[in-house]
Amino acid sequence: MIRFENIVKSYGEKTVLKNLTISINKGEFITLIGSSGCGKTTILKLINGLIKPDSGKVWINNQDLSAQDLIEMRRNIGYVIQNVGLFPHFTIADNISYVLKLKQVDKVNARQRVEVLINLVGLDKSYLQKYPWQLSGGQKQRVGVARALAADPEIILMDEPFGAVDELTRRSLQDEIQNIHRKLGKTIVFVTHDIEEAIKLGNRIVLLNEGEIEQIGTKKELIFSPKNDFVRNFFGNRNFVAYLNTTKIKEVFNPLSREEAKDYEEMPYAFADDTLTEGIKIIFNQGVNKIAVRDEENKVIGEFGFNFLKQCSKSRC
């Protein structure tokens, strides 16, 4: 889907990306994390053709980006930024449908698409006639996501999109973009400074340092198998806390047979979709060593306790 080959990019005398090579598969949710100036936003700009590399090649769908019609290509890539960038004099409907008008989609189909998208991002149709100044920060970000999805792009680029909203809204938006990713299967490249956000959202996490990749991997690989001291120190003690806050019980619990589950019917329980932190709180509150795990239909499907966390750590899950 997206491939960087030996990319070098400098601004003046500062080299921002140093011989960077990375491949992103179709349908992946990739989070880019690292300190300021490490090259995260530059990667997004290169994918979108907003800037050119000094050397190396960027490939999208096996096509050399430098040989493509960049204006047309950008219309097929969604871009969401922290400050949203909604047109203040446009209604929400007009903001979402802007790219559709550029692509000359007829008004009836454009309207239908806008109504589908406003629902997809968790807002109702009444918002379509409002203006950006009438919306909260979180609502604006939802509209920004809807606008990025308007032309049904294969790729969505997100540059710290939730950095300017409060923590409660941030978590809600994170859940929303996860749901959208599951439903639509878009390829998402997401820049963040927040470790927990990177771990929660990314199928794979790319940790950058001074224009180079220190490690690419799943949250389990970065947390339990850091490749070097930089990775280990970057996450520090926060890594395991972030892991507990973002990993679902269903990822580590011990499944039980129907017969075994009968012995757990009266036990305290958590749901499979609860986080490990939520499960641990129940264990502490109930004063037990383990709890039952129930599915969305409230059926006992397994057990969970501290021993499973230890096993996970030793086996690297």
LOTORVO-684995 format. One record per atom (N, C-alpha, C): residue in one letter; x, y, z. Coordinates in steps of 0.1 Angstrom, whole numbers, padded with zeros to 4 digits, always signed. Each point is the difference from the previous one (the first is absolute). Example, Ala and Ser with C-alpha at 12.3 -4.5 7.8 and 13.67 -1.06 7.14 Angstrom:
2
a+0132-0057+0078 a-0009+0012+0000 a+0009+0012+0000 s-0004+0011-0007 s+0009+0011+0000 s-0008+0011+0008 
END
This chain:
317
m+0008-0012+0000 m-0008+0012+0000 m+0009+0013+0000 i+0008+0001+0011 i+0009+0012+0000 i+0014-0005+0003 r+0010+0004-0007 r+0014-0004+0002 r+0009+0012-0002 f+0009+0001+0010 f+0011+0010+0000 f+0013-0008-0003 e+0007+0004-0010 e+0013-0006-0003 e+0012+0010+0002 n+0007-0002+0010 n+0013+0008+0003 n-0003+0015-0001 i-0010+0005+0007 i-0004+0014-0001 i+0009+0009+0009 v+0005+0010-0007 v+0007+0010+0007 v-0007+0014-0002 k-0002+0007+0011 k-0007+0013-0001 k+0007+0010+0010 s+0003+0011-0005 s+0007+0011+0008 s-0008+0013-0001 y+0000+0008+0010 y-0004+0013+0000 y+0012+0009+0003 g+0005+0007-0010 g+0013+0007+0002 g+0011-0009+0004 e+0007+0002+0011 e+0011-0009+0004 e-0005-0011+0009 k-0012+0000+0004 k-0005-0011+0008 k-0006-0011-0008 t+0005-0012+0002 t-0005-0012-0006 t-0011-0006+0008 v-0012-0001-0005 v-0011-0004+0008 v-0003-0015-0001 l+0002-0005-0012 l-0001-0015-0002 l+0013-0005-0006 k+0005-0010+0005 k+0014-0005-0004 k-0002-0015-0005 n+0000+0000-0013 n+0000-0014-0007 n-0011-0008+0005 l-0012+0005+0001 l-0012-0007+0006 l-0006-0009-0010 t-0002-0013+0005 t-0007-0010-0008 t-0010-0006+0008 i-0013-0001-0005 i-0011-0005+0007 i-0011-0004-0009 s-0007-0011+0003 s-0011-0005-0008 s-0013+0000+0009 i-0011+0005-0006 i-0012+0000+0008 i-0010-0008-0009 n-0006-0010+0006 n-0009-0009-0007 n-0014+0006-0001 k-0007-0004-0010 k-0014+0004-0002 k-0009-0004+0012 g-0007+0010+0005 g-0009-0003+0012 g+0006+0001+0013 e+0013+0003+0001 e+0007+0002+0013 e-0004+0013+0006 f+0001+0000+0014 f-0001+0012+0007 f+0014+0002+0007 i+0008+0010-0006 i+0014+0002+0004 i+0000+0013+0009 t+0006-0001+0011 t+0002+0012+0008 t+0015+0004+0000 l+0003+0012-0002 l+0014+0006+0000 l+0002+0008+0013 i+0010-0004+0007 i+0002+0007+0013 i+0015+0003+0001 g+0003+0010+0008 g+0014+0005+0002 g+0000+0014+0004 s+0011+0005+0004 s+0001+0014+0005 s-0002+0010-0011 s-0002+0012+0003 s-0002+0011-0010 s+0012+0001-0009 g-0002+0001-0013 g+0010+0001-0009 g+0007-0013-0005 c-0007-0011+0003 c+0006-0013-0004 c-0004-0004-0014 g-0009+0007-0006 g-0004-0003-0014 g-0014-0006-0002 k-0008+0000+0010 k-0013-0006-0001 k-0009+0008-0010 t-0002+0013+0002 t-0008+0007-0009 t+0006+0001-0014 t+0013+0000-0001 t+0006-0001-0013 t-0003-0012-0008 i-0002-0011+0007 i-0004-0013-0007 i-0014+0002-0006 l-0009+0006+0008 l-0014+0002-0006 l+0001+0009-0012 k+0008+0011+0001 k+0001+0009-0012 k+0005-0006-0012 l+0010-0010+0002 l+0005-0007-0011 l-0010-0009-0007 i-0008-0007+0009 i-0010-0009-0005 i-0010+0008-0009 n-0003+0012+0005 n-0011+0008-0007 n+0006+0009-0011 g+0013-0002-0002 g+0006+0008-0011 g+0001+0015+0002 l-0001+0004+0013 l+0001+0014+0003 l+0015+0005-0001 i+0009-0009+0003 i+0014+0003-0002 i+0007-0012-0007 k+0011+0002-0005 k+0008-0010-0008 k+0012-0004+0008 p+0004-0013-0001 p+0012-0004+0007 p+0012+0005-0007 d+0011+0002+0007 d+0013+0003-0006 d+0005-0011-0008 s-0002-0012+0005 s+0004-0012-0007 s-0009-0012+0005 g+0000-0011-0008 g-0009-0011+0003 g-0013+0001-0007 k-0008-0010+0002 k-0013+0000-0007 k-0012-0004+0010 v-0011+0007-0003 v-0013-0003+0007 v-0009-0008-0010 w-0005-0011+0004 w-0009-0008-0009 w-0014-0001+0007 i-0010+0002-0008 i-0014-0002+0005 i-0007-0009-0010 n-0005-0011+0005 n-0006-0010-0009 n+0009-0004-0012 n+0013-0002+0004 n+0010-0005-0010 n+0003+0011-0011 q-0004+0012+0002 q+0003+0011-0009 q+0009+0010+0006 d+0010+0004-0007 d+0010+0010+0004 d-0008+0014+0002 l+0000+0005+0012 l-0008+0012+0002 l+0005+0012-0009 s+0012+0000-0003 s+0005+0012-0008 s-0005+0000-0014 a-0006-0012-0004 a-0005-0001-0014 a-0016+0002+0000 q-0006+0003+0011 q-0014+0000+0001 q-0005+0015-0001 d-0013+0001-0004 d-0007+0013+0001 d-0003+0003+0015 l+0008+0009+0006 l+0000+0002+0014 l-0014+0006+0004 i-0006+0009-0008 i-0012+0006+0004 i-0011-0011+0001 e-0001-0008-0010 e-0010-0011+0000 e+0003-0010+0011 m+0013-0003+0002 m+0003-0009+0011 m-0004+0005+0014 r+0002+0013+0002 r-0003+0006+0013 r-0015-0001+0003 r-0008+0001-0011 r-0015-0001+0002 r-0004-0014+0004 n+0009-0010-0002 n-0003-0013+0004 n+0007-0005+0013 i+0006+0010+0007 i+0006-0003+0013 i-0007+0010+0010 g-0005-0006+0011 g-0006+0008+0010 g+0010+0006+0009 y-0001+0012+0005 y+0010+0006+0009 y-0008+0007+0011 v+0004-0004+0013 v-0006+0006+0012 v+0011+0006+0008 i-0001+0013+0004 i+0010+0007+0008 i-0006+0005+0013 q+0009+0004+0009 q-0005+0004+0013 q-0009+0011+0000 n+0002+0010-0008 n-0008+0012+0000 n-0012-0001-0010 v-0002-0012-0005 v-0012-0004-0008 v+0001+0008-0014 g+0000+0013+0000 g+0001+0007-0013 g-0014+0001-0007 l-0011+0000+0007 l-0013+0001-0006 l-0002+0014-0006 f-0007+0001-0011 f-0003+0014-0006 f-0010+0006+0009 p+0003+0012+0006 p-0010+0006+0010 p-0013+0005-0006 h+0001+0003-0013 h-0012+0006-0007 h-0008-0011-0007 f+0004-0013+0001 f-0007-0011-0005 f-0008-0007+0011 t-0012-0005-0004 t-0007-0009+0010 t+0008-0013+0001 i-0004-0008+0010 i+0007-0012+0002 i-0002-0009-0012 a-0012+0000-0005 a-0003-0008-0012 a+0009+0004-0012 d+0002+0013-0002 d+0009+0005-0010 d+0014-0004+0002 n+0004+0001+0013 n+0014-0004+0003 n+0003-0014-0003 i-0010-0009+0004 i+0002-0014-0003 i+0001-0004-0014 s-0009+0007-0008 s-0002-0003-0014 s+0010+0008-0009 y+0009+0007+0005 y+0009+0009-0008 y+0007-0008-0011 v+0007-0011+0005 v+0007-0008-0010 v-0009-0007-0010 l-0012-0003+0004 l-0010-0006-0009 l-0003+0010-0011 k-0001+0013+0003 k-0003+0010-0010 k+0012+0001-0010 l+0012-0001+0006 l+0012+0001-0009 l+0000-0012-0010 k-0005-0011+0005 k+0000-0012-0008 k-0013-0001-0009 q-0008+0011+0001 q-0012+0001-0008 q-0010-0011+0002 v-0001-0004+0013 v-0011-0009+0004 v-0013+0007+0000 d-0011-0006-0006 d-0013+0008+0000 d-0005+0002+0014 k-0009+0010+0001 k-0005+0005+0013 k-0007-0011+0008 v-0008-0008-0007 v-0008-0010+0007 v+0009-0011+0007 n+0010-0005-0008 n+0009-0010+0005 n+0009+0006+0011 a+0004+0013-0002 a+0009+0007+0010 a-0008+0001+0013 r-0013+0004-0001 r-0008+0002+0012 r-0001-0013+0008 q-0003-0011-0008 q-0001-0013+0006 q+0013-0004+0007 r+0011+0002-0006 r+0013-0003+0005 r+0003+0008+0013 v-0004+0013+0000 v+0002+0008+0012 v-0008-0005+0012 e-0012-0004-0003 e-0009-0005+0011 e+0005-0013+0006 v+0006-0009-0009 v+0005-0012+0005 v+0012+0003+0009 l+0009+0009-0004 l+0012+0004+0007 l-0002+0006+0013 i-0010+0009+0001 i-0003+0007+0012 i-0004-0010+0011 n-0008-0010-0004 n-0004-0010+0009 n+0012-0009+0004 l+0009-0003-0010 l+0011-0008+0003 l+0009+0005+0011 v+0002+0013+0000 v+0009+0007+0010 v-0008+0003+0013 g-0012-0004+0001 g-0007+0001+0013 g-0008+0013+0002 l-0003+0007-0011 l-0008+0012+0001 l-0013-0002-0008 d-0011+0007+0003 d-0012-0002-0007 d-0002+0011-0011 k-0010-0002-0008 k-0001+0009-0012 k-0003+0014+0003 s-0004+0003+0012 s-0003+0014+0004 s+0013+0009-0001 y+0011-0007+0001 y+0013+0008+0000 y+0003+0005-0014 l-0005-0006-0010 l+0004+0003-0014 l-0003+0015-0004 q-0010+0006+0006 q-0003+0014-0003 q+0007+0010+0009 k+0007-0005+0010 k+0008+0009+0009 k+0013+0004-0007 y+0006+0010+0007 y+0013+0005-0005 y+0011-0004+0011 p+0012+0000-0004 p+0011-0005+0009 p+0000+0008+0013 w-0003+0013+0000 w+0001+0007+0013 w-0011-0004+0010 q-0010-0008-0005 q-0011-0005+0009 q+0004-0013+0006 l+0011-0006-0003 l+0004-0013+0004 l+0011+0000+0011 s+0000-0010+0008 s+0011-0002+0010 s+0013-0005-0007 g+0011+0000+0007 g+0012-0005-0006 g-0001-0014-0004 g-0006-0009+0008 g-0002-0014-0003 g-0009-0002-0012 q-0010+0008-0001 q-0010-0001-0011 q+0007+0004-0013 k+0008+0011+0000 k+0008+0004-0011 k+0009-0011-0005 q+0007-0007+0009 q+0009-0011-0004 q-0008-0011-0007 r-0012-0003+0005 r-0008-0010-0006 r-0004+0004-0014 v-0003+0013-0002 v-0003+0005-0014 v+0012-0001-0008 g+0012+0003+0005 g+0013-0002-0007 g+0002-0014-0005 v-0003-0010+0008 v+0001-0014-0004 v-0010-0003-0011 a-0012+0005+0002 a-0011-0002-0011 a+0005+0005-0013 r+0005+0013+0000 r+0005+0006-0012 r+0011-0008-0006 a+0009-0006+0008 a+0011-0008-0005 a-0004-0012-0007 l-0012-0005+0005 l-0005-0013-0006 l-0010+0002-0012 a-0003+0013-0003 a-0010+0003-0010 a+0002-0006-0013 a+0012+0000-0005 a+0003-0005-0014 a+0003-0015+0001 d-0003-0007+0011 d+0003-0014+0002 d+0015-0003-0003 p+0009+0007+0006 p+0014-0003-0003 p+0005-0013+0006 e+0010-0005-0006 e+0006-0012+0005 e+0009+0003+0012 i+0006+0012+0000 i+0010+0004+0010 i-0005+0012+0008 i+0001-0001+0013 i-0003+0012+0009 i+0012+0004+0008 l+0004+0012-0001 l+0012+0005+0007 l-0006+0009+0012 m+0006-0002+0012 m-0005+0007+0011 m+0011+0006+0008 d+0001+0013+0001 d+0012+0006+0007 d-0005+0006+0013 e+0003-0007+0011 e-0005+0003+0013 e-0014+0006+0001 p-0009-0007-0006 p-0014+0006-0001 p-0007+0002+0013 f+0004-0007+0010 f-0008+0001+0013 f+0008+0007+0011 g+0011+0007-0004 g+0009+0006+0009 g-0006+0012+0007 a-0010+0007-0005 a-0005+0013+0005 a-0013-0002+0008 v-0005-0012+0002 v-0012-0002+0007 v+0002-0006+0014 d-0010+0001+0009 d+0001-0005+0013 d+0001-0015+0000 e+0005-0006+0012 e+0003-0014+0000 e-0013-0009-0002 l-0011+0004+0005 l-0012-0008-0002 l-0004+0000-0015 t+0000+0011-0006 t-0003+0001-0015 t+0011-0007-0008 r+0012+0001+0005 r+0011-0007-0007 r-0002-0015-0001 r-0004-0006+0012 r-0003-0014+0000 r-0012-0004-0008 s-0010+0008+0000 s-0011-0003-0009 s+0003+0000-0014 l+0008+0010-0004 l+0005+0001-0014 l+0009-0012-0004 q+0008-0004+0009 q+0008-0012-0003 q-0008-0012-0002 d-0011-0002+0008 d-0009-0011-0002 d-0007+0001-0013 e-0003+0012-0004 e-0008+0002-0012 e+0009-0003-0012 i+0013+0004+0000 i+0008-0003-0012 i+0004-0015+0000 q+0000-0006+0011 q+0002-0015+0000 q-0012-0007-0006 n-0012+0004+0003 n-0012-0006-0005 n+0000+0002-0016 i+0003+0013-0004 i+0000+0003-0014 i+0011-0009-0007 h+0011-0002+0006 h+0010-0008-0006 h-0004-0015-0002 r-0007-0005+0011 r-0005-0013-0001 r-0011-0002-0011 k-0009+0010-0001 k-0011+0000-0010 k+0005+0001-0014 l+0009+0009-0002 l+0004+0004-0014 l+0013-0006-0005 g+0009-0004+0009 g+0012-0006-0004 g+0010+0009-0007 k-0001+0013+0003 k+0009+0010-0006 k+0014-0002+0005 t+0010+0004-0008 t+0014+0001+0004 t+0002+0013+0007 i+0003+0000+0013 i+0001+0013+0008 i+0014+0001+0005 v+0006+0012-0002 v+0013+0004+0005 v-0002+0011+0010 f+0003-0002+0012 f-0005+0009+0011 f+0012+0005+0008 v+0003+0013+0000 v+0011+0006+0008 v-0005+0004+0014 t+0007-0003+0010 t-0003+0003+0014 t+0012+0002+0008 h-0001+0008+0011 h+0011+0001+0010 h-0004-0008+0012 d-0012-0005+0000 d-0005-0007+0012 d+0002-0015-0001 i+0008-0006+0010 i+0003-0014-0001 i-0012-0009+0001 e-0009+0004+0010 e-0012-0009+0001 e-0009+0000-0012 e-0001+0012-0007 e-0007+0001-0012 e+0006-0009-0011 a+0013+0001-0001 a+0007-0008-0010 a-0002-0015+0002 i+0001-0004+0013 i-0002-0014+0003 i-0015-0005-0002 k-0009+0009+0004 k-0014-0004-0001 k-0004-0001-0015 l+0004+0009-0009 l-0005+0000-0013 l+0008-0008-0010 g+0012-0001+0001 g+0008-0006-0011 g+0000-0015+0000 n-0002-0005-0013 n+0003-0015-0002 n+0015-0002+0001 r+0007+0010-0005 r+0015+0001+0002 r+0004+0014+0004 i+0010+0001+0007 i+0005+0013+0005 i+0014+0002-0005 v+0002+0012-0005 v+0014+0004-0006 v+0006+0010+0010 l+0010-0003+0006 l+0007+0009+0010 l+0012+0006-0008 l-0001+0014-0001 l+0011+0007-0008 l+0009+0008+0010 n+0012+0001-0004 n+0010+0008+0008 n+0009+0007-0010 e+0000+0013+0000 e+0009+0008-0009 e+0000-0005-0014 g-0012-0002-0006 g-0001-0004-0014 g+0003-0014-0003 e+0001-0009+0010 e+0003-0014-0002 e-0010-0008+0008 i-0003-0012-0005 i-0009-0009+0007 i+0007-0008+0010 e-0004+0001+0012 e+0007-0008+0011 e-0007-0014+0001 q-0013+0000-0002 q-0007-0014+0000 q-0013+0002-0006 i-0004-0010-0008 i-0014-0002-0005 i-0005-0013+0006 g-0013+0000+0005 g-0005-0012+0004 g-0014+0002+0007 t-0006-0011+0005 t-0012+0001+0007 t+0003+0005+0014 k-0011+0004+0007 k+0002+0005+0014 k+0007-0010+0009 k-0003-0013-0002 k+0006-0010+0008 k+0015-0001-0003 e+0004+0001-0013 e+0014+0000-0004 e+0008+0012+0006 l-0006+0012-0001 l+0007+0011+0006 l+0001+0000+0015 i-0011-0005+0006 i+0000+0001+0015 i+0008-0012+0006 f-0001-0012-0006 f+0006-0011+0006 f+0014-0004-0006 s+0002+0005-0012 s+0012-0004-0008 s+0007+0013-0006 p+0003+0010+0008 p+0006+0012-0005 p+0014-0004-0006 k+0003+0006-0012 k+0012-0004-0007 k+0013+0006+0005 n-0002+0012+0007 n+0012+0006+0005 n-0004+0009+0012 d+0010+0007+0006 d-0002+0008+0012 d-0009+0012-0003 f+0001+0006-0012 f-0008+0011-0004 f-0015-0004+0001 v-0004-0011-0005 v-0014-0004+0000 v-0004-0003+0014 r+0009-0006+0008 r-0003-0004+0014 r-0002+0013+0008 n+0009+0010-0002 n-0001+0012+0008 n-0011+0009-0005 f-0003+0000-0013 f-0011+0008-0005 f-0013-0003+0007 f-0003-0013+0001 f-0013-0004+0007 f+0002+0001+0015 g+0011-0004+0005 g+0002+0000+0014 g-0010-0008+0008 n-0004+0004+0012 n-0010-0007+0008 n-0014+0002-0006 r-0001+0010-0009 r-0013+0002-0006 r-0005-0011-0009 n+0010-0008-0005 n-0004-0010-0010 n-0010-0010+0005 f+0003-0005+0012 f-0009-0011+0005 f-0014+0006+0004 v+0000+0012+0006 v-0012+0007+0003 v-0009+0002-0012 a+0007+0005-0011 a-0007+0002-0012 a-0006-0013-0006 y+0008-0010+0001 y-0004-0014-0005 y-0013-0004+0008 l+0000+0002+0013 l-0011-0004+0008 l-0013+0008-0004 n+0002+0013-0003 n-0011+0008-0003 n-0006-0002-0014 t+0008-0006-0009 t-0005-0001-0014 t-0002-0014-0004 t+0004-0010+0007 t-0001-0014-0004 t-0013-0006+0006 k-0008-0007-0008 k-0012-0006+0004 k+0002-0013+0007 i-0008-0003+0009 i+0001-0013+0007 i-0001-0012-0010 k-0008+0002-0010 k-0001-0011-0010 k+0013-0004-0007 e+0010+0009+0001 e+0013-0003-0006 e+0008-0009+0008 v-0003-0001+0013 v+0009-0008+0009 v-0007-0010+0009 f-0013+0000+0000 f-0007-0009+0010 f+0002-0015-0004 n-0004-0009+0009 n+0001-0014-0002 n-0014-0005-0003 p-0002-0005-0012 p-0014-0005-0004 p-0004-0012+0008 l-0013-0002+0002 l-0005-0011+0007 l-0010-0008-0008 s-0001-0013+0002 s-0010-0008-0007 s-0014+0003+0007 r-0011-0004-0007 r-0013+0002+0006 r-0001-0006+0014 e+0006-0012+0001 e-0001-0007+0013 e+0008+0007+0011 e+0012+0005-0004 e+0008+0007+0010 e-0006+0013+0004 a-0007+0007-0010 a-0006+0013+0003 a-0011-0001+0010 k-0006-0011+0002 k-0011-0002+0010 k+0005+0004+0014 d+0013-0004+0003 d+0006+0003+0013 d+0003+0015+0003 y-0002+0008-0011 y+0004+0014+0001 y-0013+0009+0000 e-0011-0006-0001 e-0013+0008-0001 e-0002+0010+0011 e+0004-0004+0012 e-0002+0009+0012 e+0011+0009+0003 m+0011-0001-0007 m+0012+0008+0003 m-0002+0014-0005 p+0008+0010+0006 p+0000+0013-0005 p+0006-0001-0014 y-0004+0010-0008 y+0004-0001-0015 y+0003+0014-0006 a+0007-0001-0011 a+0001+0011-0009 a-0004-0004-0014 f-0001+0009-0009 f-0004-0003-0013 f+0013-0001-0009 a-0001-0009-0010 a+0012-0002-0009 a+0005+0013-0006 d-0009+0010-0003 d+0004+0012-0006 d+0005+0011+0010 d+0000-0004+0013 d+0005+0009+0010 d+0016+0000-0001 t+0006+0011+0005 t+0014+0001-0001 t+0006-0008+0012 l+0013-0003-0001 l+0007-0007+0011 l-0001+0008+0013 t+0001+0013-0001 t-0001+0009+0012 t-0014-0002+0007 e-0011-0001-0008 e-0013-0002+0005 e-0001-0013+0007 g+0006-0010-0006 g-0001-0014+0006 g+0008+0000+0013 i+0012+0006+0000 i+0008+0001+0013 i-0008+0007+0011 k-0007+0011-0003 k-0008+0007+0010 k-0010-0009+0006 i-0007-0008-0008 i-0010-0009+0005 i+0006-0011+0009 i+0012-0005-0004 i+0007-0010+0009 i+0003+0006+0013 f+0006+0013+0000 f+0003+0006+0013 f-0013+0003+0008 n-0010+0005-0006 n-0012+0004+0007 n-0007-0012+0006 q+0001-0011-0007 q-0007-0013+0005 q+0009-0008+0009 g+0013+0003+0001 g+0009-0007+0008 g+0002-0014-0004 v+0001-0003-0013 v+0001-0013-0005 v+0013-0001-0009 n+0004-0012-0004 n+0012-0002-0008 n-0003+0000-0015 k-0012-0004-0003 k-0004+0000-0014 k-0015+0002-0001 i-0005+0004-0012 i-0014+0002-0003 i-0004-0007-0013 a-0013-0001-0001 a-0006-0006-0012 a+0001+0011-0011 v+0000-0004-0013 v-0001+0009-0011 v-0013-0004-0008 r-0008+0010-0002 r-0012-0002-0007 r+0000+0007-0014 d-0007-0005-0010 d-0001+0006-0013 d-0012+0010+0000 e-0002+0006-0012 e-0011+0010-0001 e-0014-0005+0002 e-0001-0013+0000 e-0013-0007+0003 e-0001-0004+0015 n+0010+0004+0007 n+0001-0002+0015 n+0002-0015+0003 k+0006-0007-0009 k+0004-0014+0002 k+0014-0001+0005 v+0002-0009+0010 v+0014-0002+0004 v+0008-0007-0010 i+0011+0006-0005 i+0008-0007-0010 i+0015-0002+0004 g+0004+0005+0012 g+0013-0002+0005 g+0003+0005+0013 e+0013+0001+0004 e+0004+0005+0013 e+0012+0009-0002 f+0002+0009+0010 f+0010+0010-0001 f+0006+0003+0014 g+0013+0001+0001 g+0006+0003+0013 g+0014+0004-0003 f+0007+0004+0011 f+0014+0005-0001 f+0010-0010-0006 n-0003-0013+0002 n+0009-0010-0006 n+0000+0001-0015 f-0011+0004-0006 f+0000+0001-0015 f+0008+0012-0005 l+0001+0010+0008 l+0009+0012-0003 l+0015-0005+0000 k+0003-0008+0011 k+0014-0005+0001 k+0003-0009-0012 q-0009-0009-0003 q+0002-0009-0012 q+0002+0008-0013 c-0008+0011-0001 c+0001+0008-0012 c+0013+0007-0001 s+0005+0005+0011 s+0013+0007+0001 s+0012-0010-0004 k-0001-0012+0006 k+0011-0010-0002 k+0000-0005-0015 s-0012-0002-0005 s-0001-0005-0014 s+0000+0010-0010 r+0000+0013+0004 r-0002+0012-0009 r-0013-0001-0007 c-0010-0006+0006 c-0013-0002-0005 c+0000-0006-0014 
END
